[in-house]
Amino acid sequence: MKKLLVLLFVAFALNANAQYVTNFANNVNNKETDGFYYHLPRNVVKVDFVVERTQNVKGKYSSFAKELLNTDNYIKENKTTFAIKDVRVNTLTEADPDMVFFVSTIADEKSKETINVNLALTSEGIIQSFGIKPAKKDCEDEDRIEFKANILPYIEPASDFYYIPLTEKEDEDEENASDSKLTDKEIAQSIVEEIKKLRVAYFDLITGYQEVNYGNTINYMIDRIKELENEYLAMFLGKTSSQVYTQTFYFTPEDVKNAVAIAKFSDTEGFNSKIGESVKINFTDLAVSPYINKLSKEDIENVAYTNKMFYRNSAKVTMHISLGEKELSENRLTISQFGNVSLIPMNKMKLIFDADSGQVMSISNEE
């Protein structure tokens, strides 16, 4: 009976002395292996700028537009412009390299008995739960995927326009062909004549003057005539082509007080690193509870805590994106690294954490 009481006392003493010690990872002895590392999360801002690139190409015979078409409304020089049409903001989550901790799992220094730990971490090592057997997942969460820049390839538009060859004989040799070539002005005049013919044909079709029942094909014929006319007119007036693509930037917020320039943008070069106005991000309206105790950097990095874990109380913040003096976007976001780092008891506790913010989601006692 006495032996049984002694054994029960020893078992109770071991269980009572079982404890976890949490240290900042940089303070862990290199030979320390009995334990586990975990990260707190931080948030990365993904900013997608929807950009429209517009290219104006002057016509091959633009110098005759005023004389032959009696118009000043034509493209006088080749020019490319850029404009930001939309800004889309999302947040991603990654392990914070500055917030990684080591938890030792030795129950007693003499016996070196190891404590059984139920622990769940993300693939990056962010804490998800403690004291609870982790549930199996078939696949990673969608918001754990890092989306890369979706930049569409730019296709350079052709600078030469289609036109009907206006030389007398295409099969004659070079010597004779050089004598029969028309001047630029003569070709331009011939194109104007073609435009006039197309307009007459168009008028005949829409008025029924041709006295032929083309049936359903008449709409196709009308569209084709207008296409040809526009192609000929483009030789004088020029062409405008546009393309919309997405330029993506990733930004890790570190300072809530000062604005940060992430790129330069100009209406002639688009996004670049040399010219244009700065695209800046700044934060206002930081919202974090003043009643939650905040650990200092010294308390986090230099103090060992028994039976406690670090977690985060994330913060809400308004993020502004501006180009020069013009505001492009305003978004309300949760940024975990702007919040407070606190401690929570871990011995004989079941804890569930939000892997995106580091906040404690659920607390319960061991059964």
C-alpha positions in Angstrom: 0.0 0.0 0.0 2.9 2.3 0.9 4.6 1.5 -2.4 1.4 2.4 -4.3 1.1 5.7 -2.5 4.7 6.5 -3.3 4.3 5.7 -7.0 1.2 7.9 -7.2 3.0 10.7 -5.5 5.9 10.5 -7.9 3.5 10.5 -10.9 1.7 13.4 -9.5 4.9 15.3 -8.9 6.2 14.7 -12.4 2.9 15.9 -13.8 2.9 19.0 -11.5 6.5 19.8 -12.5 5.8 19.3 -16.2 6.2 22.7 -17.9 6.9 24.4 -21.1 9.5 27.2 -21.5 9.1 29.6 -24.4 12.1 31.6 -25.6 12.7 33.9 -28.5 14.4 31.7 -31.1 17.6 33.7 -31.2 18.2 32.9 -27.5 18.0 29.1 -28.0 21.1 27.0 -27.4 22.3 25.4 -30.7 22.3 22.0 -29.0 18.7 22.4 -27.8 16.6 19.9 -29.7 13.8 18.9 -27.4 11.1 21.3 -28.4 9.5 23.0 -31.4 9.6 26.3 -33.2 6.6 28.3 -34.2 6.1 31.6 -36.0 3.6 34.3 -35.6 2.1 35.5 -38.9 2.5 38.8 -40.7 0.5 40.2 -43.5 1.7 41.1 -47.0 -0.3 43.6 -49.1 -0.8 42.6 -52.7 -1.6 45.6 -54.9 -2.8 45.1 -58.5 -2.8 48.1 -60.7 -5.0 47.8 -63.8 -3.2 49.8 -66.5 -4.4 50.8 -69.9 -1.7 51.3 -72.6 -2.8 53.3 -75.6 -0.8 53.7 -78.7 -1.5 56.3 -81.4 0.2 55.5 -84.8 0.0 58.2 -87.5 -1.1 57.2 -91.0 1.3 56.6 -93.8 -0.2 59.5 -95.7 -1.1 61.8 -92.8 0.7 64.7 -94.5 -2.1 64.7 -97.1 -5.0 64.5 -94.7 -5.7 68.2 -94.6 -5.3 68.7 -98.4 -7.2 65.6 -99.6 -9.7 65.0 -96.8 -10.1 68.6 -95.5 -9.7 67.6 -91.9 -7.4 68.5 -89.0 -8.6 65.6 -86.9 -5.9 63.1 -87.5 -2.9 61.7 -85.5 0.1 63.9 -86.2 2.7 61.9 -84.3 3.3 58.4 -82.9 2.6 58.4 -79.2 2.2 55.9 -76.4 0.4 56.8 -73.2 -0.4 54.9 -69.9 -3.2 55.4 -67.5 -4.1 53.6 -64.2 -7.7 52.5 -64.5 -8.2 50.6 -61.3 -6.5 49.5 -58.1 -7.2 46.2 -56.3 -5.9 45.4 -52.9 -5.6 42.0 -51.1 -3.7 40.7 -48.1 -1.7 37.5 -48.0 -0.1 35.8 -45.0 3.4 34.5 -44.4 5.5 33.5 -41.4 7.0 36.5 -39.7 10.8 35.9 -39.6 11.1 38.4 -36.7 8.6 36.6 -34.6 9.8 33.0 -34.2 9.9 31.2 -30.9 11.2 27.9 -29.4 9.1 26.0 -26.9 11.0 23.3 -24.9 9.1 20.2 -24.0 11.3 18.6 -21.2 9.1 17.6 -18.3 12.0 17.3 -15.8 15.7 18.0 -16.1 16.6 14.8 -14.2 14.3 12.4 -15.9 14.4 14.1 -19.3 10.8 12.9 -19.7 9.2 14.3 -22.9 5.7 15.8 -22.8 3.3 14.6 -25.4 2.3 17.6 -27.5 -0.6 18.0 -30.0 0.4 20.8 -32.2 -0.7 22.1 -35.6 1.4 24.4 -37.8 1.0 25.7 -41.3 3.5 24.6 -44.0 5.4 27.8 -43.2 5.5 27.1 -39.4 2.7 29.5 -38.3 1.0 28.3 -35.2 -2.6 27.0 -35.7 -3.4 25.1 -32.5 -1.9 23.7 -29.4 -3.1 20.9 -27.2 -5.5 19.7 -29.8 -4.9 16.9 -32.3 -4.7 18.7 -35.7 -7.3 17.8 -38.2 -6.2 16.4 -41.5 -6.5 18.6 -44.6 -6.8 17.4 -48.2 -5.1 20.5 -49.5 -3.7 23.8 -48.5 -6.1 26.7 -47.9 -6.5 28.9 -51.0 -5.2 32.0 -49.2 -1.9 30.3 -48.5 -1.2 30.5 -52.3 1.0 33.3 -53.4 -0.4 34.9 -56.5 2.2 36.1 -58.9 1.9 39.2 -61.1 -0.6 38.7 -63.9 1.1 40.8 -66.6 -0.3 40.2 -70.0 2.1 40.2 -73.0 2.0 43.4 -75.1 1.6 42.9 -78.8 3.1 45.7 -80.8 0.5 46.9 -83.4 1.5 47.0 -87.0 2.7 50.5 -88.1 1.9 49.8 -91.8 -1.7 49.6 -93.0 -3.1 47.4 -95.7 -3.8 49.1 -99.0 -4.4 48.0 -102.6 -1.2 48.1 -104.7 -1.4 50.9 -107.2 1.5 50.2 -109.5 0.6 49.5 -113.2 2.3 46.1 -113.5 3.4 44.0 -110.5 5.3 41.5 -112.6 7.6 43.8 -114.4 11.3 43.8 -113.6 12.8 46.2 -111.1 14.2 48.6 -113.8 10.8 49.1 -115.4 8.9 49.0 -112.1 11.0 52.0 -110.8 9.7 54.1 -113.7 6.0 53.1 -113.1 5.9 53.7 -109.4 3.5 56.4 -108.2 4.5 59.2 -105.9 3.1 59.3 -102.4 0.7 62.0 -103.3 -0.6 60.1 -106.3 -1.1 57.0 -104.2 -2.9 59.1 -101.6 -5.2 60.5 -104.3 -5.9 57.0 -105.6 -6.8 55.9 -102.0 -9.2 58.8 -101.8 -10.8 57.7 -105.0 -11.2 54.2 -103.6 -12.9 55.7 -100.5 -15.3 57.5 -102.7 -16.2 54.3 -104.6 -16.8 52.5 -101.3 -19.1 55.2 -100.2 -21.1 55.0 -103.4 -21.3 51.2 -103.0 -22.5 51.7 -99.4 -25.1 54.1 -100.4 -26.4 51.8 -103.2 -26.7 48.9 -100.7 -28.6 50.8 -98.0 -31.0 52.5 -100.5 -31.7 49.3 -102.5 -30.5 51.0 -105.7 -28.7 47.9 -106.9 -32.2 46.2 -107.4 -30.7 42.9 -106.4 -32.0 40.8 -103.5 -28.9 39.9 -101.6 -30.9 38.4 -98.7 -29.1 38.0 -95.4 -25.7 38.7 -97.0 -26.4 42.4 -97.3 -25.4 43.1 -93.7 -22.1 41.3 -94.2 -21.5 43.3 -97.4 -22.3 46.6 -95.6 -19.9 45.7 -92.7 -17.2 44.7 -95.1 -17.4 48.0 -97.0 -17.2 50.0 -93.7 -14.1 48.0 -92.7 -12.4 48.7 -96.0 -13.3 52.4 -95.8 -11.9 52.6 -92.2 -8.7 50.9 -93.3 -8.2 53.4 -96.1 -9.1 56.3 -93.8 -6.5 55.0 -91.3 -3.8 55.7 -93.9 -4.6 59.4 -93.4 -6.1 59.6 -89.9 -3.9 57.0 -88.2 -4.9 54.3 -85.8 -5.4 54.0 -82.0 -4.9 50.6 -80.3 -5.2 50.0 -76.5 -4.4 47.1 -74.2 -5.2 46.5 -70.6 -2.8 44.6 -68.3 -2.2 44.2 -64.6 1.0 45.3 -62.8 1.4 43.7 -59.4 3.4 44.8 -56.4 3.9 43.1 -53.0 4.4 45.3 -50.0 5.2 44.2 -46.4 4.0 46.9 -44.0 6.5 47.7 -41.3 6.0 51.3 -40.3 2.5 52.7 -39.6 3.7 56.3 -39.4 5.6 57.0 -42.6 4.6 56.8 -46.2 6.5 54.3 -48.4 7.1 54.7 -52.2 6.7 51.4 -54.0 7.2 52.5 -57.6 7.1 55.4 -60.0 4.5 56.0 -62.7 4.3 58.3 -65.7 1.8 58.6 -68.5 4.5 58.1 -71.1 6.5 55.2 -69.6 4.0 53.5 -67.2 5.6 51.9 -64.2 9.3 52.3 -64.0 12.0 53.2 -61.4 13.4 56.4 -62.8 10.8 58.9 -64.0 7.3 59.9 -63.1 5.4 60.5 -59.9 5.9 58.3 -56.9 3.2 55.7 -56.0 3.0 55.8 -52.2 1.3 53.8 -49.5 0.5 55.3 -46.1 -1.6 54.2 -43.2 -4.1 56.1 -40.9 -6.7 55.3 -38.3 -4.8 52.6 -36.6 -7.2 50.7 -34.4 -5.9 48.4 -31.6 -7.3 48.1 -28.1 -5.5 50.4 -25.7 -6.5 48.1 -22.8 -4.5 45.0 -24.1 -1.1 44.8 -22.5 1.6 45.1 -25.1 4.9 43.4 -24.5 8.0 45.5 -25.2 10.7 44.3 -27.6 13.0 43.6 -24.6 10.3 41.5 -22.9 9.8 39.5 -26.1 13.4 38.9 -27.0 15.2 38.6 -23.6 12.7 36.9 -21.2 12.0 33.2 -21.0 8.3 32.4 -20.1 7.1 29.3 -18.3 3.9 27.7 -19.5 3.0 30.6 -21.8 2.9 31.2 -25.5 3.1 34.4 -27.6 0.2 35.4 -29.8 -0.9 38.6 -31.6 -3.8 40.9 -31.2 -4.1 42.2 -34.8 -4.9 45.8 -35.7 -7.2 47.4 -38.2 -5.8 50.2 -40.3 -6.8 52.4 -43.3 -4.4 52.1 -46.2 -4.2 54.9 -48.7 -2.5 54.5 -52.2 -1.7 57.8 -53.9 0.0 58.9 -57.2 1.6 62.3 -56.5 -1.2 64.3 -54.9 -4.0 62.1 -56.3 -5.4 59.4 -54.1 -6.0 56.2 -56.1 -7.4 53.9 -53.4 -8.5 53.6 -49.8 -9.0 50.3 -48.1 -9.6 49.1 -44.5 -7.3 46.2 -43.8 -6.2 43.9 -40.9 -2.5 44.0 -40.5 -1.3 41.6 -37.8 2.2 43.1 -37.3 0.7 46.4 -36.4 -1.0 44.8 -33.4 0.2 43.9 -29.9 2.1 40.8 -28.9 0.8 39.2 -25.8 1.1 36.0 -23.7 -1.5 33.2 -23.0 -1.2 30.2 -20.6 -0.5 26.9 -22.5 -0.2 24.2 -19.8 -3.3 21.9 -19.8 -5.0 24.2 -22.3 -6.4 23.7 -25.7 -5.7 26.7 -27.9 -6.8 27.5 -31.5 -5.1 30.4 -33.3 -6.1 32.3 -36.4 -3.1 31.5 -38.8 -3.7 34.8 -40.7 -3.6 37.2 -37.8 -2.1 35.3 -34.9 -5.1 36.0 -32.7 -6.4 33.4 -30.3 -9.7 32.0 -31.6 -10.6 29.4 -28.9 -9.5 28.5 -25.4 -10.6 25.4 -23.4 -9.2 23.2 -20.6 -7.9 19.7 -21.2 -10.4 17.0 -20.7 
